Amino acid sequence: MTSADRCDRCGAQAYIRATLASGGELLFCAHHGREHAQRLAQMDAVIHDETARLSERSSVQA
């Protein structure tokens, strides 16, 4: 994902992509991805999680 990908809930940078069985796709920031993780799992969504990039960024900025 790139910095142009935005959370469907709040507009922050997206780090989680959920692909639904129906073919739809949802993008979430780390916060909203965690908030909706259980429901997405129940829907058998395929999750692509790049939240590890957040810790990489913070260690580079330190």
C-alpha positions in Angstrom: 0.0 0.0 0.0 1.1 3.6 -0.5 0.6 6.8 1.3 -2.3 7.6 -1.1 -4.3 4.7 0.3 -6.7 6.0 2.9 -8.9 4.5 5.7 -12.5 4.1 4.6 -13.6 5.1 8.1 -11.5 8.2 9.0 -9.3 9.1 6.0 -6.0 8.4 7.8 -3.3 6.5 6.0 -4.4 2.9 5.4 -2.2 0.0 6.6 -4.7 -2.8 6.4 -6.5 -4.0 3.3 -9.5 -6.4 3.7 -10.6 -8.2 0.6 -14.1 -9.6 1.1 -15.4 -12.9 -0.4 -17.7 -10.9 -2.6 -14.7 -9.2 -4.2 -15.1 -5.9 -2.4 -12.2 -4.2 -0.7 -11.9 -2.1 2.5 -9.0 -0.1 3.6 -8.4 0.7 7.3 -5.9 2.6 9.4 -4.3 0.5 12.2 -6.9 1.7 14.7 -10.0 0.9 12.7 -8.4 -2.3 11.4 -8.1 -3.6 15.0 -11.6 -2.3 15.8 -13.1 -4.3 12.9 -10.8 -7.4 12.9 -13.2 -9.8 14.5 -16.1 -9.0 12.2 -13.8 -9.2 9.1 -12.6 -12.6 10.3 -16.3 -13.7 10.6 -16.8 -12.6 7.0 -13.8 -14.7 5.9 -12.1 -11.6 4.6 -8.5 -11.9 3.4 -6.4 -9.5 5.4 -3.2 -7.8 4.1 -1.7 -6.1 7.2 1.2 -3.7 6.9 0.9 -2.2 10.4 4.5 -3.3 11.0 5.6 -0.4 8.9 4.4 1.9 11.7 7.2 0.6 14.0 9.7 0.8 11.2 8.9 4.5 10.7 9.1 5.4 14.4 12.5 3.7 14.7 13.8 5.7 11.7 12.5 9.0 13.1 14.1 8.4 16.6 
